[in-house]
Amino acid sequence: MKFSPDSKFMVLCGKFVSLVKINLLWLVCCLPVLTAGAATCAMLSALTAMKQEEDCGAKAFFQAFRRCFGKATILWLLIAFLGIMLALDYRIVAYMTFPGRMVVIVVICFFFLALVLVSGLIFPLLARYPGTVTDTVINAVLLSLAHLPKMLLVTAMNLLPLLLLVLLPQVFLFFSFLLPVCGFSLIALYDLGVTDKIFASLEPSEAGTD
Protein backbone atom coordinates (compact mmCIF):
# COMPACT_ATOMS: atom_id res chain seq x y z
CA MET A 1 0.00 0.00 0.00
CA LYS A 2 1.34 3.42 -0.97
CA PHE A 3 0.71 6.53 1.03
CA SER A 4 0.96 9.98 -0.47
CA PRO A 5 2.98 12.41 1.70
CA ASP A 6 0.10 14.88 1.27
CA SER A 7 -2.63 12.45 2.32
CA LYS A 8 -4.65 13.21 5.45
CA PHE A 9 -3.31 10.07 7.11
CA MET A 10 0.33 11.03 6.59
CA VAL A 11 -0.31 14.62 7.68
CA LEU A 12 -2.01 13.29 10.83
CA CYS A 13 0.94 10.97 11.49
CA GLY A 14 3.36 13.87 11.06
CA LYS A 15 1.45 16.00 13.55
CA PHE A 16 1.34 13.13 16.02
CA VAL A 17 5.11 12.71 15.78
CA SER A 18 5.51 16.46 16.35
CA LEU A 19 3.28 16.27 19.41
CA VAL A 20 5.37 13.43 20.82
CA LYS A 21 8.63 15.35 20.20
CA ILE A 22 7.29 18.53 21.80
CA ASN A 23 5.93 16.56 24.74
CA LEU A 24 9.27 14.85 25.36
CA LEU A 25 11.21 18.12 25.03
CA TRP A 26 8.85 19.74 27.54
CA LEU A 27 9.27 16.88 30.02
CA VAL A 28 13.07 16.96 29.75
CA CYS A 29 13.20 20.74 30.19
CA CYS A 30 10.83 20.54 33.19
CA LEU A 31 13.08 18.11 35.07
CA PRO A 32 14.94 20.86 36.96
CA VAL A 33 11.45 22.18 37.98
CA LEU A 34 12.90 25.71 37.99
CA THR A 35 12.68 25.78 34.20
CA ALA A 36 9.04 24.62 33.93
CA GLY A 37 7.81 28.11 32.99
CA ALA A 38 10.29 28.55 30.15
CA ALA A 39 9.59 24.98 28.99
CA THR A 40 5.86 25.72 28.86
CA CYS A 41 6.41 28.88 26.81
CA ALA A 42 8.67 26.92 24.45
CA MET A 43 6.05 24.18 24.10
CA LEU A 44 3.34 26.71 23.27
CA SER A 45 5.60 28.42 20.71
CA ALA A 46 6.43 25.06 19.10
CA LEU A 47 2.74 24.08 18.99
CA THR A 48 1.92 27.43 17.37
CA ALA A 49 4.58 26.74 14.74
CA MET A 50 3.12 23.26 14.19
CA LYS A 51 -0.36 24.71 13.64
CA GLN A 52 1.11 27.15 11.11
CA GLU A 53 3.01 24.29 9.44
CA GLU A 54 6.38 25.83 10.31
CA ASP A 55 9.44 24.25 11.89
CA CYS A 56 8.47 22.98 15.34
CA GLY A 57 11.46 20.78 16.11
CA ALA A 58 14.11 20.99 18.81
CA LYS A 59 15.75 24.06 17.27
CA ALA A 60 12.53 26.11 17.35
CA PHE A 61 11.73 24.78 20.83
CA PHE A 62 15.04 25.83 22.35
CA GLN A 63 15.01 29.20 20.60
CA ALA A 64 11.72 29.98 22.33
CA PHE A 65 13.07 28.48 25.56
CA ARG A 66 16.04 30.86 25.59
CA ARG A 67 13.91 33.85 24.55
CA CYS A 68 11.37 33.39 27.35
CA PHE A 69 13.65 31.95 30.03
CA GLY A 70 14.11 34.99 32.29
CA LYS A 71 10.54 36.29 32.44
CA ALA A 72 8.93 32.85 32.35
CA THR A 73 11.10 31.66 35.24
CA ILE A 74 10.14 34.67 37.39
CA LEU A 75 6.46 34.10 36.65
CA TRP A 76 6.73 30.37 37.30
CA LEU A 77 8.46 30.92 40.65
CA LEU A 78 5.77 33.44 41.61
CA ILE A 79 2.98 31.01 40.70
CA ALA A 80 4.71 28.14 42.51
CA PHE A 81 5.25 30.26 45.63
CA LEU A 82 1.61 31.35 45.77
CA GLY A 83 0.45 27.79 45.15
CA ILE A 84 2.62 26.42 47.95
CA MET A 85 1.42 29.12 50.34
CA LEU A 86 -2.22 28.33 49.57
CA ALA A 87 -1.59 24.61 49.98
CA LEU A 88 0.08 25.17 53.36
CA ASP A 89 -2.76 27.44 54.47
CA TYR A 90 -5.28 24.77 53.50
CA ARG A 91 -3.37 22.06 55.33
CA ILE A 92 -3.16 24.17 58.50
CA VAL A 93 -6.83 25.20 58.44
CA ALA A 94 -8.04 21.68 57.60
CA TYR A 95 -6.70 20.36 60.94
CA MET A 96 -8.03 23.23 63.02
CA THR A 97 -11.43 23.75 64.60
CA PHE A 98 -12.76 27.30 64.90
CA PRO A 99 -15.87 29.29 63.93
CA GLY A 100 -15.91 30.09 60.24
CA ARG A 101 -13.48 27.29 59.35
CA MET A 102 -15.42 26.25 56.23
CA VAL A 103 -15.58 29.85 55.04
CA VAL A 104 -11.78 30.10 55.23
CA ILE A 105 -11.42 26.80 53.36
CA VAL A 106 -13.77 28.03 50.61
CA VAL A 107 -11.79 31.28 50.31
CA ILE A 108 -8.49 29.35 50.03
CA CYS A 109 -9.95 27.06 47.35
CA PHE A 110 -11.31 30.09 45.49
CA PHE A 111 -7.90 31.76 45.40
CA PHE A 112 -6.27 28.49 44.30
CA LEU A 113 -8.68 28.13 41.39
CA ALA A 114 -8.17 31.80 40.52
CA LEU A 115 -4.40 31.21 40.48
CA VAL A 116 -4.77 28.21 38.16
CA LEU A 117 -7.17 30.15 35.93
CA VAL A 118 -4.86 33.15 35.51
CA SER A 119 -1.82 30.87 35.13
CA GLY A 120 -3.54 29.24 32.17
CA LEU A 121 -3.23 32.53 30.28
CA ILE A 122 0.09 33.85 31.58
CA PHE A 123 2.37 31.57 29.57
CA PRO A 124 0.38 31.69 26.29
CA LEU A 125 0.37 35.48 26.66
CA LEU A 126 4.12 35.63 27.28
CA ALA A 127 4.87 33.26 24.40
CA ARG A 128 2.78 35.29 21.95
CA TYR A 129 3.31 38.84 23.20
CA PRO A 130 6.66 39.11 25.01
CA GLY A 131 6.38 41.93 27.54
CA THR A 132 7.37 42.83 31.06
CA VAL A 133 6.49 40.53 33.95
CA THR A 134 4.15 43.13 35.44
CA ASP A 135 2.33 43.78 32.15
CA THR A 136 1.96 40.05 31.52
CA VAL A 137 0.39 39.45 34.94
CA ILE A 138 -1.97 42.44 34.66
CA ASN A 139 -3.05 41.53 31.13
CA ALA A 140 -3.54 37.88 32.10
CA VAL A 141 -5.81 38.87 34.99
CA LEU A 142 -7.85 41.33 32.90
CA LEU A 143 -8.21 38.95 29.93
CA SER A 144 -9.13 36.06 32.22
CA LEU A 145 -11.96 38.12 33.71
CA ALA A 146 -13.08 39.39 30.29
CA HIS A 147 -13.12 35.86 28.83
CA LEU A 148 -14.07 33.90 31.94
CA PRO A 149 -16.09 31.11 30.21
CA LYS A 150 -13.21 30.32 27.85
CA MET A 151 -10.66 30.40 30.66
CA LEU A 152 -12.83 28.07 32.75
CA LEU A 153 -12.53 25.55 29.90
CA VAL A 154 -8.75 25.97 29.92
CA THR A 155 -8.66 25.56 33.71
CA ALA A 156 -10.80 22.41 33.54
CA MET A 157 -8.48 20.92 30.92
CA ASN A 158 -5.35 21.81 32.90
CA LEU A 159 -6.80 20.22 36.04
CA LEU A 160 -8.18 17.17 34.21
CA PRO A 161 -5.29 14.78 35.06
CA LEU A 162 -5.46 15.78 38.74
CA LEU A 163 -9.25 15.47 38.82
CA LEU A 164 -9.10 12.01 37.23
CA LEU A 165 -6.42 10.95 39.71
CA VAL A 166 -8.52 12.04 42.68
CA LEU A 167 -12.03 11.20 41.49
CA LEU A 168 -11.51 8.36 39.00
CA PRO A 169 -8.12 6.75 39.72
CA GLN A 170 -8.87 3.70 37.57
CA VAL A 171 -9.61 5.89 34.55
CA PHE A 172 -6.44 7.89 35.26
CA LEU A 173 -4.35 4.71 35.33
CA PHE A 174 -5.91 3.59 32.04
CA PHE A 175 -4.93 6.82 30.27
CA SER A 176 -1.76 7.61 32.24
CA PHE A 177 0.49 6.11 29.56
CA LEU A 178 -0.52 8.98 27.27
CA LEU A 179 0.94 11.67 29.54
CA PRO A 180 4.65 10.96 28.93
CA VAL A 181 3.98 10.30 25.23
CA CYS A 182 1.78 13.18 24.12
CA GLY A 183 -0.67 13.94 26.93
CA PHE A 184 0.78 17.26 28.05
CA SER A 185 1.24 18.56 24.52
CA LEU A 186 -2.38 17.61 23.72
CA ILE A 187 -3.60 19.56 26.73
CA ALA A 188 -1.43 22.53 25.70
CA LEU A 189 -2.75 22.27 22.13
CA TYR A 190 -6.31 22.49 23.42
CA ASP A 191 -5.38 25.47 25.62
CA LEU A 192 -3.75 27.13 22.64
CA GLY A 193 -6.88 26.72 20.56
CA VAL A 194 -8.92 28.51 23.23
CA THR A 195 -6.39 31.26 24.00
CA ASP A 196 -5.85 31.94 20.29
CA LYS A 197 -9.53 32.90 20.08
CA ILE A 198 -9.03 35.31 22.99
CA PHE A 199 -5.99 36.88 21.34
CA ALA A 200 -7.77 37.04 17.97
CA SER A 201 -10.38 39.30 19.52
CA LEU A 202 -7.61 41.79 20.39
CA GLU A 203 -5.61 41.81 17.19
CA PRO A 204 -8.09 43.51 14.80
CA SER A 205 -8.29 46.57 17.08
CA GLU A 206 -4.49 46.62 17.32
CA ALA A 207 -4.19 46.44 13.54
CA GLY A 208 -6.64 49.26 13.16
CA THR A 209 -4.54 51.58 15.30
CA ASP A 210 -1.33 51.04 13.35
C-alpha positions in Angstrom: 0.0 0.0 0.0 1.3 3.4 -1.0 0.7 6.5 1.0 1.0 10.0 -0.5 3.0 12.4 1.7 0.1 14.9 1.3 -2.6 12.5 2.3 -4.6 13.2 5.5 -3.3 10.1 7.1 0.3 11.0 6.6 -0.3 14.6 7.7 -2.0 13.3 10.8 0.9 11.0 11.5 3.4 13.9 11.1 1.5 16.0 13.5 1.3 13.1 16.0 5.1 12.7 15.8 5.5 16.5 16.3 3.3 16.3 19.4 5.4 13.4 20.8 8.6 15.3 20.2 7.3 18.5 21.8 5.9 16.6 24.7 9.3 14.8 25.4 11.2 18.1 25.0 8.9 19.7 27.5 9.3 16.9 30.0 13.1 17.0 29.8 13.2 20.7 30.2 10.8 20.5 33.2 13.1 18.1 35.1 14.9 20.9 37.0 11.5 22.2 38.0 12.9 25.7 38.0 12.7 25.8 34.2 9.0 24.6 33.9 7.8 28.1 33.0 10.3 28.5 30.1 9.6 25.0 29.0 5.9 25.7 28.9 6.4 28.9 26.8 8.7 26.9 24.5 6.1 24.2 24.1 3.3 26.7 23.3 5.6 28.4 20.7 6.4 25.1 19.1 2.7 24.1 19.0 1.9 27.4 17.4 4.6 26.7 14.7 3.1 23.3 14.2 -0.4 24.7 13.6 1.1 27.1 11.1 3.0 24.3 9.4 6.4 25.8 10.3 9.4 24.2 11.9 8.5 23.0 15.3 11.5 20.8 16.1 14.1 21.0 18.8 15.8 24.1 17.3 12.5 26.1 17.3 11.7 24.8 20.8 15.0 25.8 22.4 15.0 29.2 20.6 11.7 30.0 22.3 13.1 28.5 25.6 16.0 30.9 25.6 13.9 33.8 24.5 11.4 33.4 27.4 13.7 32.0 30.0 14.1 35.0 32.3 10.5 36.3 32.4 8.9 32.8 32.3 11.1 31.7 35.2 10.1 34.7 37.4 6.5 34.1 36.6 6.7 30.4 37.3 8.5 30.9 40.7 5.8 33.4 41.6 3.0 31.0 40.7 4.7 28.1 42.5 5.3 30.3 45.6 1.6 31.4 45.8 0.4 27.8 45.1 2.6 26.4 48.0 1.4 29.1 50.3 -2.2 28.3 49.6 -1.6 24.6 50.0 0.1 25.2 53.4 -2.8 27.4 54.5 -5.3 24.8 53.5 -3.4 22.1 55.3 -3.2 24.2 58.5 -6.8 25.2 58.4 -8.0 21.7 57.6 -6.7 20.4 60.9 -8.0 23.2 63.0 -11.4 23.8 64.6 -12.8 27.3 64.9 -15.9 29.3 63.9 -15.9 30.1 60.2 -13.5 27.3 59.3 -15.4 26.3 56.2 -15.6 29.9 55.0 -11.8 30.1 55.2 -11.4 26.8 53.4 -13.8 28.0 50.6 -11.8 31.3 50.3 -8.5 29.3 50.0 -9.9 27.1 47.4 -11.3 30.1 45.5 -7.9 31.8 45.4 -6.3 28.5 44.3 -8.7 28.1 41.4 -8.2 31.8 40.5 -4.4 31.2 40.5 -4.8 28.2 38.2 -7.2 30.1 35.9 -4.9 33.1 35.5 -1.8 30.9 35.1 -3.5 29.2 32.2 -3.2 32.5 30.3 0.1 33.9 31.6 2.4 31.6 29.6 0.4 31.7 26.3 0.4 35.5 26.7 4.1 35.6 27.3 4.9 33.3 24.4 2.8 35.3 22.0 3.3 38.8 23.2 6.7 39.1 25.0 6.4 41.9 27.5 7.4 42.8 31.1 6.5 40.5 33.9 4.1 43.1 35.4 2.3 43.8 32.2 2.0 40.0 31.5 0.4 39.5 34.9 -2.0 42.4 34.7 -3.0 41.5 31.1 -3.5 37.9 32.1 -5.8 38.9 35.0 -7.9 41.3 32.9 -8.2 39.0 29.9 -9.1 36.1 32.2 -12.0 38.1 33.7 -13.1 39.4 30.3 -13.1 35.9 28.8 -14.1 33.9 31.9 -16.1 31.1 30.2 -13.2 30.3 27.8 -10.7 30.4 30.7 -12.8 28.1 32.8 -12.5 25.6 29.9 -8.8 26.0 29.9 -8.7 25.6 33.7 -10.8 22.4 33.5 -8.5 20.9 30.9 -5.3 21.8 32.9 -6.8 20.2 36.0 -8.2 17.2 34.2 -5.3 14.8 35.1 -5.5 15.8 38.7 -9.3 15.5 38.8 -9.1 12.0 37.2 -6.4 10.9 39.7 -8.5 12.0 42.7 -12.0 11.2 41.5 -11.5 8.4 39.0 -8.1 6.7 39.7 -8.9 3.7 37.6 -9.6 5.9 34.5 -6.4 7.9 35.3 -4.3 4.7 35.3 -5.9 3.6 32.0 -4.9 6.8 30.3 -1.8 7.6 32.2 0.5 6.1 29.6 -0.5 9.0 27.3 0.9 11.7 29.5 4.7 11.0 28.9 4.0 10.3 25.2 1.8 13.2 24.1 -0.7 13.9 26.9 0.8 17.3 28.1 1.2 18.6 24.5 -2.4 17.6 23.7 -3.6 19.6 26.7 -1.4 22.5 25.7 -2.7 22.3 22.1 -6.3 22.5 23.4 -5.4 25.5 25.6 -3.7 27.1 22.6 -6.9 26.7 20.6 -8.9 28.5 23.2 -6.4 31.3 24.0 -5.8 31.9 20.3 -9.5 32.9 20.1 -9.0 35.3 23.0 -6.0 36.9 21.3 -7.8 37.0 18.0 -10.4 39.3 19.5 -7.6 41.8 20.4 -5.6 41.8 17.2 -8.1 43.5 14.8 -8.3 46.6 17.1 -4.5 46.6 17.3 -4.2 46.4 13.5 -6.6 49.3 13.2 -4.5 51.6 15.3 -1.3 51.0 13.3 
